[in-house]
Each structure stands twice: as C-alpha cells, then as structure tokens.
Amino acid sequence: MDGILLHQILQWHGMFTNKSPADTVFNKSVNMFWDGIFYSLTLTAVIIGVISLTRLLRKKGIYP
C-alpha cells in the first residue's frame, strides 16, 4: 500500500528524497529511478522466496 498509494499515485515521497528533495524535475526523476531500483530488488526477493518455498514443499518428508 505504501509503495502504490504514497509513492506512485500521490507521489508524496521517494526513496532518495532525503538526499535530493523532489523540487525539480531532475530530482523527481532521480527519486523515481531509485524507487524503481528498490521495487526491482524487493520483487526479486519475493520471487526467490516463492521459488525456495515451492522447492521446499516438493521435498518428501516435509509436512506443509
């Protein structure tokens, strides 16, 4: 909810706002870039977690 509502829809704050305030178009684009990097890394972590969980659940002797 934070990422979608506050970051993308309302554009209240970005990941890099403490270093460069979103008061110019360039600073806003830098903030959007780092938001994208953050979301890419968190999506990668979620995908790795889901793959690890499915591999674990497929092993014999593991009770879900």
Distance bins in CASP14 RR format, pairs under 12 A and 6 or more apart:
PFRMAT RR
TARGET T0000
AUTHOR 0000-0000-0000
RMODE 2
METHOD distances of the structure
MODEL  1
1 7 0 0 0 0 0 1 0 0 0 0 0
1 8 0 0 0 0 0 1 0 0 0 0 0
1 9 0 0 0 0 0 1 0 0 0 0 0
1 10 0 0 0 0 0 1 0 0 0 0 0
2 8 0 0 0 0 1 0 0 0 0 0 0
2 9 0 0 0 0 0 1 0 0 0 0 0
2 10 0 0 0 0 0 1 0 0 0 0 0
2 12 0 0 0 0 1 0 0 0 0 0 0
2 13 0 0 0 0 1 0 0 0 0 0 0
2 14 0 0 0 0 0 1 0 0 0 0 0
2 15 0 0 0 0 0 1 0 0 0 0 0
2 35 0 0 0 0 0 1 0 0 0 0 0
2 38 0 0 0 0 0 1 0 0 0 0 0
2 39 0 0 0 0 0 1 0 0 0 0 0
2 42 0 0 0 0 0 1 0 0 0 0 0
3 9 0 0 0 0 1 0 0 0 0 0 0
3 10 0 0 0 0 1 0 0 0 0 0 0
3 11 0 0 0 0 0 1 0 0 0 0 0
3 12 0 0 0 0 0 1 0 0 0 0 0
3 13 0 0 0 0 1 0 0 0 0 0 0
3 14 0 0 0 0 1 0 0 0 0 0 0
3 15 0 0 0 0 1 0 0 0 0 0 0
3 35 0 0 0 0 1 0 0 0 0 0 0
3 36 0 0 0 0 0 1 0 0 0 0 0
3 38 0 0 0 0 1 0 0 0 0 0 0
3 39 1 0 0 1 0 0 0 0 0 0 0
3 42 0 0 0 0 1 0 0 0 0 0 0
4 10 0 0 0 0 1 0 0 0 0 0 0
4 11 0 0 0 0 0 1 0 0 0 0 0
4 12 0 0 0 0 0 1 0 0 0 0 0
4 35 0 0 0 0 0 1 0 0 0 0 0
4 39 0 0 0 0 0 1 0 0 0 0 0
5 11 0 0 0 0 0 1 0 0 0 0 0
5 12 0 0 0 0 1 0 0 0 0 0 0
5 13 0 0 0 0 0 1 0 0 0 0 0
6 12 1 0 1 0 0 0 0 0 0 0 0
6 13 1 0 0 1 0 0 0 0 0 0 0
6 14 0 0 0 0 1 0 0 0 0 0 0
6 15 0 0 0 0 0 1 0 0 0 0 0
6 17 0 0 0 0 0 1 0 0 0 0 0
6 35 0 0 0 0 0 1 0 0 0 0 0
7 13 1 0 0 1 0 0 0 0 0 0 0
7 14 1 0 1 0 0 0 0 0 0 0 0
7 15 0 0 0 0 1 0 0 0 0 0 0
7 16 0 0 0 0 0 1 0 0 0 0 0
7 17 0 0 0 0 0 1 0 0 0 0 0
7 22 0 0 0 0 0 1 0 0 0 0 0
7 28 0 0 0 0 0 1 0 0 0 0 0
7 31 0 0 0 0 1 0 0 0 0 0 0
7 32 0 0 0 0 1 0 0 0 0 0 0
7 34 0 0 0 0 0 1 0 0 0 0 0
7 35 1 0 1 0 0 0 0 0 0 0 0
7 36 0 0 0 0 1 0 0 0 0 0 0
7 38 0 0 0 0 1 0 0 0 0 0 0
7 39 0 0 0 0 1 0 0 0 0 0 0
8 14 0 0 0 0 1 0 0 0 0 0 0
8 31 0 0 0 0 0 1 0 0 0 0 0
8 32 0 0 0 0 1 0 0 0 0 0 0
8 35 1 0 0 1 0 0 0 0 0 0 0
8 36 0 0 0 0 1 0 0 0 0 0 0
8 38 0 0 0 0 0 1 0 0 0 0 0
8 39 0 0 0 0 1 0 0 0 0 0 0
10 22 0 0 0 0 0 1 0 0 0 0 0
11 17 0 0 0 0 0 1 0 0 0 0 0
11 22 1 0 0 1 0 0 0 0 0 0 0
11 28 1 0 0 1 0 0 0 0 0 0 0
11 29 0 0 0 0 0 1 0 0 0 0 0
11 31 0 0 0 0 1 0 0 0 0 0 0
11 32 0 0 0 0 1 0 0 0 0 0 0
11 35 0 0 0 0 1 0 0 0 0 0 0
12 22 0 0 0 0 1 0 0 0 0 0 0
12 28 0 0 0 0 0 1 0 0 0 0 0
12 31 0 0 0 0 0 1 0 0 0 0 0
12 35 0 0 0 0 0 1 0 0 0 0 0
13 21 0 0 0 0 1 0 0 0 0 0 0
13 22 1 0 0 1 0 0 0 0 0 0 0
13 28 0 0 0 0 0 1 0 0 0 0 0
13 31 0 0 0 0 1 0 0 0 0 0 0
13 32 0 0 0 0 0 1 0 0 0 0 0
13 34 0 0 0 0 0 1 0 0 0 0 0
13 35 0 0 0 0 1 0 0 0 0 0 0
14 20 0 0 0 0 1 0 0 0 0 0 0
14 21 0 0 0 0 0 1 0 0 0 0 0
14 22 1 0 0 1 0 0 0 0 0 0 0
14 27 0 0 0 0 0 1 0 0 0 0 0
14 28 0 0 0 0 1 0 0 0 0 0 0
14 29 0 0 0 0 0 1 0 0 0 0 0
14 30 0 0 0 0 1 0 0 0 0 0 0
14 31 1 0 1 0 0 0 0 0 0 0 0
14 32 1 0 0 1 0 0 0 0 0 0 0
14 33 0 0 0 0 0 1 0 0 0 0 0
14 34 1 0 0 1 0 0 0 0 0 0 0
14 35 1 0 1 0 0 0 0 0 0 0 0
14 36 0 0 0 0 1 0 0 0 0 0 0
14 37 0 0 0 0 0 1 0 0 0 0 0
14 38 0 0 0 0 1 0 0 0 0 0 0
14 39 0 0 0 0 0 1 0 0 0 0 0
15 22 0 0 0 0 0 1 0 0 0 0 0
15 30 0 0 0 0 1 0 0 0 0 0 0
15 31 1 0 0 1 0 0 0 0 0 0 0
15 32 0 0 0 0 1 0 0 0 0 0 0
15 33 0 0 0 0 1 0 0 0 0 0 0
15 34 1 0 1 0 0 0 0 0 0 0 0
15 35 1 0 1 0 0 0 0 0 0 0 0
15 36 0 0 0 0 1 0 0 0 0 0 0
15 37 1 0 0 1 0 0 0 0 0 0 0
15 38 1 0 1 0 0 0 0 0 0 0 0
15 39 0 0 0 0 1 0 0 0 0 0 0
15 40 0 0 0 0 0 1 0 0 0 0 0
15 41 0 0 0 0 0 1 0 0 0 0 0
15 42 0 0 0 0 0 1 0 0 0 0 0
16 22 0 0 0 0 1 0 0 0 0 0 0
16 26 0 0 0 0 0 1 0 0 0 0 0
16 27 0 0 0 0 1 0 0 0 0 0 0
16 28 0 0 0 0 0 1 0 0 0 0 0
16 29 0 0 0 0 0 1 0 0 0 0 0
16 30 1 0 1 0 0 0 0 0 0 0 0
16 31 1 0 1 0 0 0 0 0 0 0 0
16 32 0 0 0 0 1 0 0 0 0 0 0
16 33 0 0 0 0 1 0 0 0 0 0 0
16 34 1 0 1 0 0 0 0 0 0 0 0
16 35 1 0 0 1 0 0 0 0 0 0 0
16 36 0 0 0 0 0 1 0 0 0 0 0
16 37 0 0 0 0 1 0 0 0 0 0 0
16 38 0 0 0 0 1 0 0 0 0 0 0
17 23 0 0 0 0 1 0 0 0 0 0 0
17 27 0 0 0 0 1 0 0 0 0 0 0
17 28 0 0 0 0 1 0 0 0 0 0 0
17 30 0 0 0 0 1 0 0 0 0 0 0
17 31 1 0 1 0 0 0 0 0 0 0 0
17 32 0 0 0 0 0 1 0 0 0 0 0
17 34 0 0 0 0 1 0 0 0 0 0 0
17 35 0 0 0 0 1 0 0 0 0 0 0
18 27 0 0 0 0 0 1 0 0 0 0 0
18 31 0 0 0 0 0 1 0 0 0 0 0
18 34 0 0 0 0 0 1 0 0 0 0 0
19 27 0 0 0 0 1 0 0 0 0 0 0
19 30 0 0 0 0 1 0 0 0 0 0 0
19 31 0 0 0 0 1 0 0 0 0 0 0
19 34 0 0 0 0 1 0 0 0 0 0 0
20 26 0 0 0 0 1 0 0 0 0 0 0
20 27 1 0 1 0 0 0 0 0 0 0 0
20 28 0 0 0 0 1 0 0 0 0 0 0
20 29 0 0 0 0 0 1 0 0 0 0 0
20 30 1 0 1 0 0 0 0 0 0 0 0
20 31 1 0 0 1 0 0 0 0 0 0 0
20 32 0 0 0 0 0 1 0 0 0 0 0
20 33 0 0 0 0 0 1 0 0 0 0 0
20 34 0 0 0 0 1 0 0 0 0 0 0
21 27 1 0 0 1 0 0 0 0 0 0 0
21 28 0 0 0 0 1 0 0 0 0 0 0
21 30 0 0 0 0 0 1 0 0 0 0 0
21 31 0 0 0 0 1 0 0 0 0 0 0
22 28 1 0 1 0 0 0 0 0 0 0 0
22 29 0 0 0 0 1 0 0 0 0 0 0
22 30 0 0 0 0 1 0 0 0 0 0 0
22 31 1 0 1 0 0 0 0 0 0 0 0
22 32 0 0 0 0 1 0 0 0 0 0 0
22 34 0 0 0 0 0 1 0 0 0 0 0
22 35 0 0 0 0 0 1 0 0 0 0 0
23 30 0 0 0 0 0 1 0 0 0 0 0
23 31 0 0 0 0 0 1 0 0 0 0 0
24 30 0 0 0 0 1 0 0 0 0 0 0
24 31 0 0 0 0 0 1 0 0 0 0 0
25 31 0 0 0 0 0 1 0 0 0 0 0
25 32 0 0 0 0 0 1 0 0 0 0 0
26 32 0 0 0 0 0 1 0 0 0 0 0
26 33 0 0 0 0 0 1 0 0 0 0 0
27 33 0 0 0 0 0 1 0 0 0 0 0
27 34 0 0 0 0 0 1 0 0 0 0 0
28 34 0 0 0 0 0 1 0 0 0 0 0
28 35 0 0 0 0 0 1 0 0 0 0 0
29 35 0 0 0 0 0 1 0 0 0 0 0
29 36 0 0 0 0 0 1 0 0 0 0 0
30 36 0 0 0 0 0 1 0 0 0 0 0
30 37 0 0 0 0 0 1 0 0 0 0 0
31 37 0 0 0 0 0 1 0 0 0 0 0
31 38 0 0 0 0 0 1 0 0 0 0 0
32 38 0 0 0 0 0 1 0 0 0 0 0
32 39 0 0 0 0 0 1 0 0 0 0 0
33 39 0 0 0 0 0 1 0 0 0 0 0
33 40 0 0 0 0 0 1 0 0 0 0 0
34 40 0 0 0 0 0 1 0 0 0 0 0
34 41 0 0 0 0 0 1 0 0 0 0 0
35 41 0 0 0 0 0 1 0 0 0 0 0
35 42 0 0 0 0 0 1 0 0 0 0 0
36 42 0 0 0 0 1 0 0 0 0 0 0
36 43 0 0 0 0 1 0 0 0 0 0 0
36 44 0 0 0 0 0 1 0 0 0 0 0
37 43 0 0 0 0 0 1 0 0 0 0 0
37 44 0 0 0 0 0 1 0 0 0 0 0
38 44 0 0 0 0 0 1 0 0 0 0 0
38 45 0 0 0 0 0 1 0 0 0 0 0
39 45 0 0 0 0 0 1 0 0 0 0 0
39 46 0 0 0 0 0 1 0 0 0 0 0
40 46 0 0 0 0 0 1 0 0 0 0 0
40 47 0 0 0 0 0 1 0 0 0 0 0
41 47 0 0 0 0 0 1 0 0 0 0 0
41 48 0 0 0 0 0 1 0 0 0 0 0
42 48 0 0 0 0 0 1 0 0 0 0 0
42 49 0 0 0 0 0 1 0 0 0 0 0
43 49 0 0 0 0 0 1 0 0 0 0 0
43 50 0 0 0 0 0 1 0 0 0 0 0
44 50 0 0 0 0 0 1 0 0 0 0 0
44 51 0 0 0 0 0 1 0 0 0 0 0
45 51 0 0 0 0 0 1 0 0 0 0 0
45 52 0 0 0 0 0 1 0 0 0 0 0
46 52 0 0 0 0 0 1 0 0 0 0 0
46 53 0 0 0 0 0 1 0 0 0 0 0
47 53 0 0 0 0 0 1 0 0 0 0 0
47 54 0 0 0 0 0 1 0 0 0 0 0
48 54 0 0 0 0 0 1 0 0 0 0 0
48 55 0 0 0 0 0 1 0 0 0 0 0
49 55 0 0 0 0 1 0 0 0 0 0 0
49 56 0 0 0 0 1 0 0 0 0 0 0
49 57 0 0 0 0 0 1 0 0 0 0 0
50 56 0 0 0 0 0 1 0 0 0 0 0
50 57 0 0 0 0 0 1 0 0 0 0 0
51 57 0 0 0 0 0 1 0 0 0 0 0
51 58 0 0 0 0 0 1 0 0 0 0 0
52 58 0 0 0 0 0 1 0 0 0 0 0
52 59 0 0 0 0 0 1 0 0 0 0 0
53 59 0 0 0 0 0 1 0 0 0 0 0
53 62 0 0 0 0 0 1 0 0 0 0 0
53 64 0 0 0 0 1 0 0 0 0 0 0
54 62 0 0 0 0 0 1 0 0 0 0 0
54 64 0 0 0 0 0 1 0 0 0 0 0
55 62 0 0 0 0 0 1 0 0 0 0 0
56 62 1 0 0 1 0 0 0 0 0 0 0
56 63 0 0 0 0 0 1 0 0 0 0 0
56 64 0 0 0 0 1 0 0 0 0 0 0
57 63 0 0 0 0 1 0 0 0 0 0 0
57 64 1 0 1 0 0 0 0 0 0 0 0
58 64 0 0 0 0 0 1 0 0 0 0 0
END
